[in-house]
Amino acid sequence: MSDEPQFPQIPSLGDALIRKKKMEESKYSIIKCKSCKVKNERLFQEGDHVFKKLTDEICSSCKKKALYISEIFSEWKIPKKK
Ligand SMILES: [Zn+2]
């Protein structure tokens, strides 16, 4: 007697592609402070790259100019309707 479990259907790739078209990519940069190890996140800005030193910005926690970009990541979001 065969009693194999029934697996749910995997959504087709076409659906995923259509969904992605409706979504917007938002890029973020993770800013770290070398001095106090504080970690912040902000929207990606033109020219950002990993390990870039942010010499114009002061750490909000220790007030030192020791900030750098430790990570860049992107997120897919459904745009809000206006
Ligand atoms: Zn700091």
PDB file of the backbone (N, CA, C, O) and the ligand in Angstrom, with CONECT records:
HET     ZN  A 101       1
ATOM      1  N   MET A   1       0.842  -1.204   0.000  1.00  0.00           N
ATOM      2  CA  MET A   1       0.000   0.000   0.000  1.00  0.00           C
ATOM      3  C   MET A   1       0.875   1.251   0.000  1.00  0.00           C
ATOM      4  O   MET A   1       1.719   1.435   0.877  1.00  0.00           O
ATOM      5  N   SER A   2       0.665   2.083  -0.972  1.00  0.00           N
ATOM      6  CA  SER A   2       1.478   3.298  -1.028  1.00  0.00           C
ATOM      7  C   SER A   2       0.725   4.455  -0.373  1.00  0.00           C
ATOM      8  O   SER A   2      -0.414   4.768  -0.722  1.00  0.00           O
ATOM      9  N   ASP A   3       1.389   5.058   0.562  1.00  0.00           N
ATOM     10  CA  ASP A   3       0.774   6.177   1.287  1.00  0.00           C
ATOM     11  C   ASP A   3       1.769   7.342   1.345  1.00  0.00           C
ATOM     12  O   ASP A   3       2.160   7.805   2.417  1.00  0.00           O
ATOM     13  N   GLU A   4       2.156   7.790   0.161  1.00  0.00           N
ATOM     14  CA  GLU A   4       3.148   8.879   0.099  1.00  0.00           C
ATOM     15  C   GLU A   4       2.525  10.218   0.455  1.00  0.00           C
ATOM     16  O   GLU A   4       1.385  10.505   0.090  1.00  0.00           O
ATOM     17  N   PRO A   5       3.278  11.023   1.162  1.00  0.00           N
ATOM     18  CA  PRO A   5       2.711  12.349   1.505  1.00  0.00           C
ATOM     19  C   PRO A   5       2.572  13.227   0.276  1.00  0.00           C
ATOM     20  O   PRO A   5       3.383  13.161  -0.648  1.00  0.00           O
ATOM     21  N   GLN A   6       1.568  14.021   0.279  1.00  0.00           N
ATOM     22  CA  GLN A   6       1.319  14.940  -0.831  1.00  0.00           C
ATOM     23  C   GLN A   6       2.018  16.277  -0.554  1.00  0.00           C
ATOM     24  O   GLN A   6       1.737  16.951   0.437  1.00  0.00           O
ATOM     25  N   PHE A   7       2.921  16.633  -1.445  1.00  0.00           N
ATOM     26  CA  PHE A   7       3.622  17.909  -1.269  1.00  0.00           C
ATOM     27  C   PHE A   7       2.789  19.039  -1.873  1.00  0.00           C
ATOM     28  O   PHE A   7       2.160  18.869  -2.917  1.00  0.00           O
ATOM     29  N   PRO A   8       2.793  20.184  -1.207  1.00  0.00           N
ATOM     30  CA  PRO A   8       2.053  21.310  -1.808  1.00  0.00           C
ATOM     31  C   PRO A   8       2.719  21.746  -3.098  1.00  0.00           C
ATOM     32  O   PRO A   8       3.932  21.614  -3.260  1.00  0.00           O
ATOM     33  N   GLN A   9       1.925  22.261  -4.005  1.00  0.00           N
ATOM     34  CA  GLN A   9       2.447  22.692  -5.301  1.00  0.00           C
ATOM     35  C   GLN A   9       3.380  23.889  -5.150  1.00  0.00           C
ATOM     36  O   GLN A   9       3.099  24.851  -4.436  1.00  0.00           O
ATOM     37  N   ILE A  10       4.488  23.786  -5.847  1.00  0.00           N
ATOM     38  CA  ILE A  10       5.446  24.894  -5.829  1.00  0.00           C
ATOM     39  C   ILE A  10       4.936  25.983  -6.771  1.00  0.00           C
ATOM     40  O   ILE A  10       4.581  25.695  -7.914  1.00  0.00           O
ATOM     41  N   PRO A  11       4.896  27.235  -6.296  1.00  0.00           N
ATOM     42  CA  PRO A  11       4.424  28.299  -7.197  1.00  0.00           C
ATOM     43  C   PRO A  11       5.330  28.416  -8.417  1.00  0.00           C
ATOM     44  O   PRO A  11       6.551  28.292  -8.313  1.00  0.00           O
ATOM     45  N   SER A  12       4.728  28.650  -9.551  1.00  0.00           N
ATOM     46  CA  SER A  12       5.521  28.690 -10.777  1.00  0.00           C
ATOM     47  C   SER A  12       6.429  29.910 -10.811  1.00  0.00           C
ATOM     48  O   SER A  12       6.142  30.934 -10.190  1.00  0.00           O
ATOM     49  N   LEU A  13       7.514  29.787 -11.537  1.00  0.00           N
ATOM     50  CA  LEU A  13       8.515  30.847 -11.625  1.00  0.00           C
ATOM     51  C   LEU A  13       7.931  32.101 -12.253  1.00  0.00           C
ATOM     52  O   LEU A  13       8.337  33.214 -11.920  1.00  0.00           O
ATOM     53  N   GLY A  14       6.977  31.924 -13.164  1.00  0.00           N
ATOM     54  CA  GLY A  14       6.329  33.054 -13.828  1.00  0.00           C
ATOM     55  C   GLY A  14       5.690  34.005 -12.837  1.00  0.00           C
ATOM     56  O   GLY A  14       5.797  35.223 -12.982  1.00  0.00           O
ATOM     57  N   ASP A  15       5.027  33.460 -11.834  1.00  0.00           N
ATOM     58  CA  ASP A  15       4.392  34.283 -10.811  1.00  0.00           C
ATOM     59  C   ASP A  15       5.409  35.138 -10.082  1.00  0.00           C
ATOM     60  O   ASP A  15       5.178  36.319  -9.825  1.00  0.00           O
ATOM     61  N   ALA A  16       6.534  34.528  -9.753  1.00  0.00           N
ATOM     62  CA  ALA A  16       7.573  35.238  -9.014  1.00  0.00           C
ATOM     63  C   ALA A  16       8.137  36.395  -9.826  1.00  0.00           C
ATOM     64  O   ALA A  16       8.449  37.455  -9.284  1.00  0.00           O
ATOM     65  N   LEU A  17       8.262  36.183 -11.118  1.00  0.00           N
ATOM     66  CA  LEU A  17       8.802  37.234 -11.985  1.00  0.00           C
ATOM     67  C   LEU A  17       7.842  38.405 -12.103  1.00  0.00           C
ATOM     68  O   LEU A  17       8.253  39.565 -12.098  1.00  0.00           O
ATOM     69  N   ILE A  18       6.562  38.086 -12.207  1.00  0.00           N
ATOM     70  CA  ILE A  18       5.550  39.145 -12.299  1.00  0.00           C
ATOM     71  C   ILE A  18       5.544  39.958 -11.008  1.00  0.00           C
ATOM     72  O   ILE A  18       5.425  41.183 -11.023  1.00  0.00           O
ATOM     73  N   ARG A  19       5.675  39.241  -9.887  1.00  0.00           N
ATOM     74  CA  ARG A  19       5.664  39.916  -8.597  1.00  0.00           C
ATOM     75  C   ARG A  19       6.863  40.862  -8.473  1.00  0.00           C
ATOM     76  O   ARG A  19       6.754  41.962  -7.930  1.00  0.00           O
ATOM     77  N   LYS A  20       7.991  40.412  -8.984  1.00  0.00           N
ATOM     78  CA  LYS A  20       9.209  41.208  -8.860  1.00  0.00           C
ATOM     79  C   LYS A  20       9.120  42.509  -9.663  1.00  0.00           C
ATOM     80  O   LYS A  20       9.702  43.525  -9.282  1.00  0.00           O
ATOM     81  N   LYS A  21       8.395  42.464 -10.763  1.00  0.00           N
ATOM     82  CA  LYS A  21       8.229  43.659 -11.589  1.00  0.00           C
ATOM     83  C   LYS A  21       7.471  44.749 -10.852  1.00  0.00           C
ATOM     84  O   LYS A  21       7.685  45.940 -11.077  1.00  0.00           O
ATOM     85  N   LYS A  22       6.583  44.320  -9.968  1.00  0.00           N
ATOM     86  CA  LYS A  22       5.768  45.280  -9.230  1.00  0.00           C
ATOM     87  C   LYS A  22       6.515  45.831  -8.019  1.00  0.00           C
ATOM     88  O   LYS A  22       6.040  46.740  -7.338  1.00  0.00           O
ATOM     89  N   MET A  23       7.680  45.267  -7.768  1.00  0.00           N
ATOM     90  CA  MET A  23       8.399  45.659  -6.563  1.00  0.00           C
ATOM     91  C   MET A  23       9.531  46.637  -6.878  1.00  0.00           C
ATOM     92  O   MET A  23      10.006  46.744  -8.009  1.00  0.00           O
ATOM     93  N   GLU A  24       9.930  47.332  -5.841  1.00  0.00           N
ATOM     94  CA  GLU A  24      11.016  48.296  -5.976  1.00  0.00           C
ATOM     95  C   GLU A  24      12.193  47.866  -5.129  1.00  0.00           C
ATOM     96  O   GLU A  24      12.038  47.363  -4.016  1.00  0.00           O
ATOM     97  N   GLU A  25      13.373  48.074  -5.682  1.00  0.00           N
ATOM     98  CA  GLU A  25      14.562  47.716  -4.931  1.00  0.00           C
ATOM     99  C   GLU A  25      15.016  48.922  -4.114  1.00  0.00           C
ATOM    100  O   GLU A  25      15.203  50.018  -4.643  1.00  0.00           O
ATOM    101  N   SER A  26      15.188  48.695  -2.823  1.00  0.00           N
ATOM    102  CA  SER A  26      15.748  49.751  -1.983  1.00  0.00           C
ATOM    103  C   SER A  26      17.097  49.278  -1.479  1.00  0.00           C
ATOM    104  O   SER A  26      17.225  48.175  -0.947  1.00  0.00           O
ATOM    105  N   LYS A  27      18.082  50.108  -1.649  1.00  0.00           N
ATOM    106  CA  LYS A  27      19.428  49.763  -1.203  1.00  0.00           C
ATOM    107  C   LYS A  27      19.758  50.488   0.092  1.00  0.00           C
ATOM    108  O   LYS A  27      19.418  51.655   0.287  1.00  0.00           O
ATOM    109  N   TYR A  28      20.425  49.761   0.961  1.00  0.00           N
ATOM    110  CA  TYR A  28      20.806  50.342   2.243  1.00  0.00           C
ATOM    111  C   TYR A  28      22.295  50.149   2.484  1.00  0.00           C
ATOM    112  O   TYR A  28      22.909  49.201   1.993  1.00  0.00           O
ATOM    113  N   SER A  29      22.851  51.061   3.243  1.00  0.00           N
ATOM    114  CA  SER A  29      24.240  50.934   3.661  1.00  0.00           C
ATOM    115  C   SER A  29      24.255  50.815   5.182  1.00  0.00           C
ATOM    116  O   SER A  29      23.534  51.525   5.882  1.00  0.00           O
ATOM    117  N   ILE A  30      25.079  49.918   5.669  1.00  0.00           N
ATOM    118  CA  ILE A  30      25.234  49.782   7.110  1.00  0.00           C
ATOM    119  C   ILE A  30      26.510  50.513   7.518  1.00  0.00           C
ATOM    120  O   ILE A  30      27.609  50.183   7.074  1.00  0.00           O
ATOM    121  N   ILE A  31      26.331  51.504   8.366  1.00  0.00           N
ATOM    122  CA  ILE A  31      27.433  52.352   8.803  1.00  0.00           C
ATOM    123  C   ILE A  31      27.895  51.885  10.180  1.00  0.00           C
ATOM    124  O   ILE A  31      27.094  51.717  11.100  1.00  0.00           O
ATOM    125  N   LYS A  32      29.179  51.686  10.296  1.00  0.00           N
ATOM    126  CA  LYS A  32      29.726  51.251  11.577  1.00  0.00           C
ATOM    127  C   LYS A  32      30.742  52.270  12.070  1.00  0.00           C
ATOM    128  O   LYS A  32      31.396  52.951  11.281  1.00  0.00           O
ATOM    129  N   CYS A  33      30.859  52.359  13.369  1.00  0.00           N
ATOM    130  CA  CYS A  33      31.853  53.245  13.957  1.00  0.00           C
ATOM    131  C   CYS A  33      33.023  52.402  14.464  1.00  0.00           C
ATOM    132  O   CYS A  33      32.847  51.447  15.219  1.00  0.00           O
ATOM    133  N   LYS A  34      34.212  52.784  14.026  1.00  0.00           N
ATOM    134  CA  LYS A  34      35.405  52.046  14.423  1.00  0.00           C
ATOM    135  C   LYS A  34      35.715  52.245  15.898  1.00  0.00           C
ATOM    136  O   LYS A  34      36.329  51.394  16.542  1.00  0.00           O
ATOM    137  N   SER A  35      35.284  53.367  16.411  1.00  0.00           N
ATOM    138  CA  SER A  35      35.629  53.739  17.771  1.00  0.00           C
ATOM    139  C   SER A  35      34.735  53.059  18.812  1.00  0.00           C
ATOM    140  O   SER A  35      35.229  52.410  19.733  1.00  0.00           O
ATOM    141  N   CYS A  36      33.420  53.213  18.659  1.00  0.00           N
ATOM    142  CA  CYS A  36      32.522  52.682  19.688  1.00  0.00           C
ATOM    143  C   CYS A  36      31.697  51.495  19.188  1.00  0.00           C
ATOM    144  O   CYS A  36      30.863  50.970  19.925  1.00  0.00           O
ATOM    145  N   LYS A  37      31.921  51.073  17.951  1.00  0.00           N
ATOM    146  CA  LYS A  37      31.273  49.887  17.361  1.00  0.00           C
ATOM    147  C   LYS A  37      29.770  50.037  17.163  1.00  0.00           C
ATOM    148  O   LYS A  37      29.058  49.051  16.974  1.00  0.00           O
ATOM    149  N   VAL A  38      29.299  51.268  17.207  1.00  0.00           N
ATOM    150  CA  VAL A  38      27.876  51.488  16.999  1.00  0.00           C
ATOM    151  C   VAL A  38      27.541  51.193  15.528  1.00  0.00           C
ATOM    152  O   VAL A  38      28.356  51.434  14.637  1.00  0.00           O
ATOM    153  N   LYS A  39      26.344  50.673  15.290  1.00  0.00           N
ATOM    154  CA  LYS A  39      25.935  50.271  13.959  1.00  0.00           C
ATOM    155  C   LYS A  39      24.674  51.015  13.561  1.00  0.00           C
ATOM    156  O   LYS A  39      23.693  51.022  14.304  1.00  0.00           O
ATOM    157  N   ASN A  40      24.695  51.637  12.403  1.00  0.00           N
ATOM    158  CA  ASN A  40      23.522  52.345  11.902  1.00  0.00           C
ATOM    159  C   ASN A  40      23.220  51.942  10.478  1.00  0.00           C
ATOM    160  O   ASN A  40      24.070  51.426   9.752  1.00  0.00           O
ATOM    161  N   GLU A  41      21.985  52.194  10.106  1.00  0.00           N
ATOM    162  CA  GLU A  41      21.526  51.831   8.772  1.00  0.00           C
ATOM    163  C   GLU A  41      20.953  53.077   8.109  1.00  0.00           C
ATOM    164  O   GLU A  41      20.187  53.820   8.721  1.00  0.00           O
ATOM    165  N   ARG A  42      21.324  53.295   6.871  1.00  0.00           N
ATOM    166  CA  ARG A  42      20.711  54.412   6.142  1.00  0.00           C
ATOM    167  C   ARG A  42      20.562  54.046   4.681  1.00  0.00           C
ATOM    168  O   ARG A  42      21.142  53.068   4.208  1.00  0.00           O
ATOM    169  N   LEU A  43      19.791  54.830   3.981  1.00  0.00           N
ATOM    170  CA  LEU A  43      19.589  54.563   2.562  1.00  0.00           C
ATOM    171  C   LEU A  43      20.907  54.698   1.810  1.00  0.00           C
ATOM    172  O   LEU A  43      21.719  55.576   2.101  1.00  0.00           O
ATOM    173  N   PHE A  44      21.098  53.838   0.865  1.00  0.00           N
ATOM    174  CA  PHE A  44      22.288  53.857   0.021  1.00  0.00           C
ATOM    175  C   PHE A  44      22.395  55.199  -0.696  1.00  0.00           C
ATOM    176  O   PHE A  44      21.413  55.719  -1.226  1.00  0.00           O
ATOM    177  N   GLN A  45      23.570  55.729  -0.700  1.00  0.00           N
ATOM    178  CA  GLN A  45      23.797  56.984  -1.415  1.00  0.00           C
ATOM    179  C   GLN A  45      24.799  56.772  -2.521  1.00  0.00           C
ATOM    180  O   GLN A  45      25.666  55.901  -2.450  1.00  0.00           O
ATOM    181  N   GLU A  46      24.659  57.587  -3.542  1.00  0.00           N
ATOM    182  CA  GLU A  46      25.552  57.519  -4.699  1.00  0.00           C
ATOM    183  C   GLU A  46      27.009  57.538  -4.226  1.00  0.00           C
ATOM    184  O   GLU A  46      27.401  58.406  -3.447  1.00  0.00           O
ATOM    185  N   GLY A  47      27.791  56.594  -4.693  1.00  0.00           N
ATOM    186  CA  GLY A  47      29.210  56.565  -4.342  1.00  0.00           C
ATOM    187  C   GLY A  47      29.544  55.689  -3.142  1.00  0.00           C
ATOM    188  O   GLY A  47      30.713  55.505  -2.804  1.00  0.00           O
ATOM    189  N   ASP A  48      28.505  55.147  -2.498  1.00  0.00           N
ATOM    190  CA  ASP A  48      28.736  54.265  -1.352  1.00  0.00           C
ATOM    191  C   ASP A  48      29.388  52.963  -1.797  1.00  0.00           C
ATOM    192  O   ASP A  48      29.026  52.391  -2.825  1.00  0.00           O
ATOM    193  N   HIS A  49      30.349  52.506  -1.012  1.00  0.00           N
ATOM    194  CA  HIS A  49      30.907  51.170  -1.239  1.00  0.00           C
ATOM    195  C   HIS A  49      31.430  50.639   0.085  1.00  0.00           C
ATOM    196  O   HIS A  49      31.727  51.404   1.003  1.00  0.00           O
ATOM    197  N   VAL A  50      31.536  49.335   0.170  1.00  0.00           N
ATOM    198  CA  VAL A  50      31.948  48.698   1.421  1.00  0.00           C
ATOM    199  C   VAL A  50      33.354  49.168   1.799  1.00  0.00           C
ATOM    200  O   VAL A  50      34.246  49.251   0.954  1.00  0.00           O
ATOM    201  N   PHE A  51      33.529  49.468   3.071  1.00  0.00           N
ATOM    202  CA  PHE A  51      34.780  49.950   3.684  1.00  0.00           C
ATOM    203  C   PHE A  51      35.097  51.409   3.364  1.00  0.00           C
ATOM    204  O   PHE A  51      36.181  51.903   3.675  1.00  0.00           O
ATOM    205  N   LYS A  52      34.142  52.087   2.743  1.00  0.00           N
ATOM    206  CA  LYS A  52      34.342  53.516   2.479  1.00  0.00           C
ATOM    207  C   LYS A  52      34.316  54.283   3.809  1.00  0.00           C
ATOM    208  O   LYS A  52      33.438  54.067   4.644  1.00  0.00           O
ATOM    209  N   LYS A  53      35.269  55.157   3.986  1.00  0.00           N
ATOM    210  CA  LYS A  53      35.317  55.975   5.204  1.00  0.00           C
ATOM    211  C   LYS A  53      34.456  57.204   5.030  1.00  0.00           C
ATOM    212  O   LYS A  53      34.552  57.899   4.019  1.00  0.00           O
ATOM    213  N   LEU A  54      33.610  57.476   6.016  1.00  0.00           N
ATOM    214  CA  LEU A  54      32.739  58.645   5.939  1.00  0.00           C
ATOM    215  C   LEU A  54      33.385  59.770   6.744  1.00  0.00           C
ATOM    216  O   LEU A  54      33.058  59.995   7.909  1.00  0.00           O
ATOM    217  N   THR A  55      34.290  60.452   6.101  1.00  0.00           N
ATOM    218  CA  THR A  55      35.084  61.463   6.807  1.00  0.00           C
ATOM    219  C   THR A  55      34.299  62.734   7.106  1.00  0.00           C
ATOM    220  O   THR A  55      34.708  63.542   7.939  1.00  0.00           O
ATOM    221  N   ASP A  56      33.175  62.907   6.427  1.00  0.00           N
ATOM    222  CA  ASP A  56      32.383  64.121   6.647  1.00  0.00           C
ATOM    223  C   ASP A  56      31.344  63.948   7.759  1.00  0.00           C
ATOM    224  O   ASP A  56      30.720  64.911   8.203  1.00  0.00           O
ATOM    225  N   GLU A  57      31.180  62.717   8.188  1.00  0.00           N
ATOM    226  CA  GLU A  57      30.123  62.469   9.165  1.00  0.00           C
ATOM    227  C   GLU A  57      30.692  62.111  10.532  1.00  0.00           C
ATOM    228  O   GLU A  57      31.728  61.457  10.649  1.00  0.00           O
ATOM    229  N   ILE A  58      29.990  62.555  11.545  1.00  0.00           N
ATOM    230  CA  ILE A  58      30.415  62.316  12.919  1.00  0.00           C
ATOM    231  C   ILE A  58      29.509  61.256  13.541  1.00  0.00           C
ATOM    232  O   ILE A  58      28.294  61.269  13.342  1.00  0.00           O
ATOM    233  N   CYS A  59      30.107  60.349  14.287  1.00  0.00           N
ATOM    234  CA  CYS A  59      29.336  59.311  14.968  1.00  0.00           C
ATOM    235  C   CYS A  59      28.370  59.943  15.957  1.00  0.00           C
ATOM    236  O   CYS A  59      28.758  60.785  16.766  1.00  0.00           O
ATOM    237  N   SER A  60      27.102  59.528  15.886  1.00  0.00           N
ATOM    238  CA  SER A  60      26.086  60.119  16.750  1.00  0.00           C
ATOM    239  C   SER A  60      26.258  59.680  18.202  1.00  0.00           C
ATOM    240  O   SER A  60      25.701  60.285  19.118  1.00  0.00           O
ATOM    241  N   SER A  61      27.025  58.636  18.391  1.00  0.00           N
ATOM    242  CA  SER A  61      27.183  58.097  19.733  1.00  0.00           C
ATOM    243  C   SER A  61      28.442  58.627  20.441  1.00  0.00           C
ATOM    244  O   SER A  61      28.364  59.092  21.578  1.00  0.00           O
ATOM    245  N   CYS A  62      29.592  58.557  19.771  1.00  0.00           N
ATOM    246  CA  CYS A  62      30.837  58.980  20.427  1.00  0.00           C
ATOM    247  C   CYS A  62      31.398  60.288  19.880  1.00  0.00           C
ATOM    248  O   CYS A  62      32.427  60.773  20.351  1.00  0.00           O
ATOM    249  N   LYS A  63      30.721  60.857  18.886  1.00  0.00           N
ATOM    250  CA  LYS A  63      31.093  62.152  18.288  1.00  0.00           C
ATOM    251  C   LYS A  63      32.460  62.154  17.608  1.00  0.00           C
ATOM    252  O   LYS A  63      33.075  63.205  17.428  1.00  0.00           O
ATOM    253  N   LYS A  64      32.917  60.982  17.238  1.00  0.00           N
ATOM    254  CA  LYS A  64      34.201  60.895  16.551  1.00  0.00           C
ATOM    255  C   LYS A  64      33.992  60.659  15.063  1.00  0.00           C
ATOM    256  O   LYS A  64      32.963  60.128  14.644  1.00  0.00           O
ATOM    257  N   LYS A  65      34.974  61.059  14.276  1.00  0.00           N
ATOM    258  CA  LYS A  65      34.912  60.803  12.832  1.00  0.00           C
ATOM    259  C   LYS A  65      35.546  59.447  12.552  1.00  0.00           C
ATOM    260  O   LYS A  65      36.666  59.360  12.049  1.00  0.00           O
ATOM    261  N   ALA A  66      34.819  58.406  12.884  1.00  0.00           N
ATOM    262  CA  ALA A  66      35.362  57.056  12.733  1.00  0.00           C
ATOM    263  C   ALA A  66      34.369  56.145  12.037  1.00  0.00           C
ATOM    264  O   ALA A  66      34.370  54.931  12.240  1.00  0.00           O
ATOM    265  N   LEU A  67      33.530  56.742  11.220  1.00  0.00           N
ATOM    266  CA  LEU A  67      32.487  55.951  10.556  1.00  0.00           C
ATOM    267  C   LEU A  67      32.960  55.385   9.227  1.00  0.00           C
ATOM    268  O   LEU A  67      33.714  56.019   8.490  1.00  0.00           O
ATOM    269  N   TYR A  68      32.502  54.192   8.946  1.00  0.00           N
ATOM    270  CA  TYR A  68      32.776  53.588   7.643  1.00  0.00           C
ATOM    271  C   TYR A  68      31.612  52.667   7.271  1.00  0.00           C
ATOM    272  O   TYR A  68      30.822  52.274   8.130  1.00  0.00           O
ATOM    273  N   ILE A  69      31.517  52.330   5.993  1.00  0.00           N
ATOM    274  CA  ILE A  69      30.447  51.437   5.531  1.00  0.00           C
ATOM    275  C   ILE A  69      30.905  49.997   5.693  1.00  0.00           C
ATOM    276  O   ILE A  69      31.926  49.597   5.134  1.00  0.00           O
ATOM    277  N   SER A  70      30.166  49.239   6.442  1.00  0.00           N
ATOM    278  CA  SER A  70      30.561  47.847   6.675  1.00  0.00           C
ATOM    279  C   SER A  70      29.816  46.877   5.765  1.00  0.00           C
ATOM    280  O   SER A  70      30.269  45.757   5.529  1.00  0.00           O
ATOM    281  N   GLU A  71      28.688  47.314   5.268  1.00  0.00           N
ATOM    282  CA  GLU A  71      27.856  46.406   4.456  1.00  0.00           C
ATOM    283  C   GLU A  71      26.906  47.204   3.566  1.00  0.00           C
ATOM    284  O   GLU A  71      26.470  48.298   3.924  1.00  0.00           O
ATOM    285  N   ILE A  72      26.599  46.649   2.423  1.00  0.00           N
ATOM    286  CA  ILE A  72      25.556  47.230   1.563  1.00  0.00           C
ATOM    287  C   ILE A  72      24.602  46.098   1.207  1.00  0.00           C
ATOM    288  O   ILE A  72      25.035  45.024   0.787  1.00  0.00           O
ATOM    289  N   PHE A  73      23.331  46.333   1.371  1.00  0.00           N
ATOM    290  CA  PHE A  73      22.367  45.292   1.019  1.00  0.00           C
ATOM    291  C   PHE A  73      21.150  45.927   0.366  1.00  0.00           C
ATOM    292  O   PHE A  73      20.906  47.127   0.495  1.00  0.00           O
ATOM    293  N   SER A  74      20.403  45.106  -0.329  1.00  0.00           N
ATOM    294  CA  SER A  74      19.189  45.624  -0.966  1.00  0.00           C
ATOM    295  C   SER A  74      17.983  44.803  -0.559  1.00  0.00           C
ATOM    296  O   SER A  74      18.084  43.625  -0.215  1.00  0.00           O
ATOM    297  N   GLU A  75      16.844  45.462  -0.609  1.00  0.00           N
ATOM    298  CA  GLU A  75      15.602  44.855  -0.160  1.00  0.00           C
ATOM    299  C   GLU A  75      14.544  45.107  -1.223  1.00  0.00           C
ATOM    300  O   GLU A  75      14.492  46.189  -1.808  1.00  0.00           O
ATOM    301  N   TRP A  76      13.719  44.130  -1.470  1.00  0.00           N
ATOM    302  CA  TRP A  76      12.626  44.314  -2.435  1.00  0.00           C
ATOM    303  C   TRP A  76      11.351  44.626  -1.679  1.00  0.00           C
ATOM    304  O   TRP A  76      10.942  43.899  -0.774  1.00  0.00           O
ATOM    305  N   LYS A  77      10.738  45.719  -2.073  1.00  0.00           N
ATOM    306  CA  LYS A  77       9.506  46.126  -1.397  1.00  0.00           C
ATOM    307  C   LYS A  77       8.427  46.440  -2.407  1.00  0.00           C
ATOM    308  O   LYS A  77       8.709  46.845  -3.535  1.00  0.00           O
ATOM    309  N   ILE A  78       7.203  46.252  -1.997  1.00  0.00           N
ATOM    310  CA  ILE A  78       6.080  46.661  -2.841  1.00  0.00           C
ATOM    311  C   ILE A  78       5.883  48.159  -2.630  1.00  0.00           C
ATOM    312  O   ILE A  78       5.676  48.606  -1.501  1.00  0.00           O
ATOM    313  N   PRO A  79       5.947  48.934  -3.709  1.00  0.00           N
ATOM    314  CA  PRO A  79       5.806  50.386  -3.532  1.00  0.00           C
ATOM    315  C   PRO A  79       4.458  50.773  -2.983  1.00  0.00           C
ATOM    316  O   PRO A  79       3.436  50.184  -3.335  1.00  0.00           O
ATOM    317  N   LYS A  80       4.461  51.759  -2.125  1.00  0.00           N
ATOM    318  CA  LYS A  80       3.205  52.227  -1.519  1.00  0.00           C
ATOM    319  C   LYS A  80       2.395  52.994  -2.552  1.00  0.00           C
ATOM    320  O   LYS A  80       2.935  53.732  -3.376  1.00  0.00           O
ATOM    321  N   LYS A  81       1.096  52.800  -2.484  1.00  0.00           N
ATOM    322  CA  LYS A  81       0.209  53.517  -3.400  1.00  0.00           C
ATOM    323  C   LYS A  81       0.015  54.932  -2.896  1.00  0.00           C
ATOM    324  O   LYS A  81      -0.139  55.169  -1.698  1.00  0.00           O
ATOM    325  N   LYS A  82       0.024  55.870  -3.832  1.00  0.00           N
ATOM    326  CA  LYS A  82      -0.112  57.272  -3.430  1.00  0.00           C
ATOM    327  C   LYS A  82      -1.573  57.689  -3.443  1.00  0.00           C
ATOM    328  O   LYS A  82      -1.890  58.837  -3.133  1.00  0.00           O
TER     329      LYS A  82
HETATM  330 ZN    ZN A 101      31.200  56.013  17.632  1.00  0.00          ZN2+
END
